[in-house]
Amino acid sequence: MLVTVKLFASLTRFLPAGASGNEARVEVEQTMSLESLIARLGLPHEQCHLVLVNGAYIEPSRRAVVVLRPEDVIAVWPNVAGG
Amino acid sequence: MSWTRKLLRVDLDARTCGAEPLNMEWAERYIGQRGLASKYLSEEVDPKVDPLSPANKLIFATGPLTGTAASTGGRYSVVTKGPLTGTIACSNSGGFFGAELKFAGWDMIIFEGRSEEPLYLCIENDRAQLLPAAELWGRSVWETEALIRKRHGDPQLRIASIGRAGETGCLFAGVVNDLHRAAGRTGVGAVMGAKNLKAVAVRGTLGVKVADPKAFMAAVAEGKAKLATNPVTSQGLPTYGTQVLVNVINEAGAFPTRNGRDVQFEGARRISAEAMHEKRPTDGKPNLLRNGACFGCTIACGRISQIDRGHFSVKDKPRYWEPSGGLEYEAAWALGAATGVDDLEALTYVNYLCNEHGMDPITLGATIGAAMELYEIGAIPANETGGLKLTFGSAEALCKAAELCGTGEGFGREIALGSKRLCEKYGHPDLSMTVKGQEFPAYDPRGIQGIGLEYATSNRGACHVRGYTISSEILATPVKTDPLVTEGKAELCKAFQDATAVVDSAGICLFSTFAWGIPDIAPQIEAACGGKWPVERLIETGERIWNLERKFNLAAGFSAKDDTLPKRILKEAAKTGPAKGKVNRLHEMLPEYYKARGWTADGIPSNRTLERLAL
């Protein structure tokens, strides 16, 4: 199944080949967890500060149990802030 | 101690400048800057005064850490009764002006009355004089700074001035210093213009003394080490600036778009921090040139941009070709998403106009967004705009409307009133995205519940930097709370508001608090000021300042009925994103907030609360 991965700020460099702007379409297995996807993308664990699935924040402790669904949008940022 | 213990009182009617001792009893209870200036304003100005009348006063105030070695210690505030809202107004700026004022030996300047003709104040240490500004009137901020330096033959003068917006009565005119740092919000520049005061120029060589230099340097070193190792203040902000939030808030479904019709903007990425780093297809150069820092700052979040010279907005206008202050998150949102414009170069140009003419980009963009909605529904007749086609997404209309507003011409005079008055005039008051007359910043309260409470209760009208609950609700700093729930938001909002009042009164930047808590700031204040400043005292001081401001607003005629949000936010559900189908549930939070504050159900501080805070 396909999901959309969006990586921002300093994580932009981990976008897979074929990405456009800050996002890429990624083929994943039906039962893949969010944490497995993060690992597959090679994202340093400590830099995944904000992880949103379809805009909703997923706590670090839940990333291993959240199973991806078709057409999910996963967005990841390091620790950032503004105002 | 790091107060100079001296204020400068300037009588614009009599054209006199006189030194006065700072009221140290008040300084001990209100710290400085926002808190102390609000105390002076409350004591000296009738809260019912017409903000643009000579009876209003205008205060430039530094904090005890301004001009010291404390990181980010370059802040000053402009405090007055605001013309946009009618509330107490306080607008905070960085750059180098605040520190220079302190080096000249002044904690504060209080301007009274109104001059018959344009003047500017020039301060060189103890020597302060009012000088004619006839040649400066009608000039931009950028021209004014250059002309004053030339006149005095001193390139090191630091200058805070108004542009043409402040002169022509734009109700959201700001005071701009160092070309592109601004006390931007609440219309403090309009008050300055109404007083016929064009600028304040300062040169100081006296330095700042602290109570315990050894302890101070130790506390400062510890603070700087934290900023240098925190990922936000050492990497995120210097590299991407506040602009990094565009994609974050858009993905979270709380990016107010087209005057709040939508909560997500399809053009968000094109106006984001990431886009500012990318090379333009037109000239092969990125919009962002480098970052920049204010006085004493070890974060350096500022954006220095350079527009594509071939872009329609600046073609044949060389004064906009040089590097200058680039887009921050709020400006990019207001000028971009609120108007539906995704042209990064156009937004950068309009941001330059805001600096050049002295306008608040948040209210400017939000008001143009409101005008676009009024135009599209036919409420603003096409023959009233002087040919301006105010359609959402039009970069040309945005640029033209901003130009006219900056110089006070044509339909720009209507924009200059802000969206509340504009929407009332054209028969749709509900389309103004304001609280107490001031426009929302860049977070939609349907997608982030706590910030709605903050907008509703902010003492200067809708504002995010009076209590930045976004830190917790979205950015997970220091702890994550769910943006879609209302439970616990009253206490969260109060905690942020009280802590922020401390930061705003100390002379340091709010952005330090992405790494620092009050326990990190307390030792720096204690070593600078002398005496004991434990965390509890500081937090209580923040609460005292909040209640003082509230008392001013109540006396000015505001009440609990003004602690509300626009109908769109309370009744029209978000269409997309995680908040789809949701509105802001202010009614669930506001009673809890009043309770947490020790106020009556009518939003009035109880006698017990006032006694506890010695108010």
Interface residues (C-beta under 8 A of the other chain):
Chain A: K6 F8 A9 S10 T12 G21 N22 Q47 H49 L50 L52 N54 G55 A56 Y57 E59 V73 A75 W77 P78 N79 V80 A81 G82 G83
Chain B: N230 P231 V232 Q235 G236 L237 T239 Y240 G241 T242 Q243 V244 L245 N247 V248 E251 A252 G253 R269 A273 E274 E328 Y329 E330 H464 V465 Y468 I470 S471 I474 L475 A476 T477 K480 D482 P483 L510 F511 F514 G577 P578
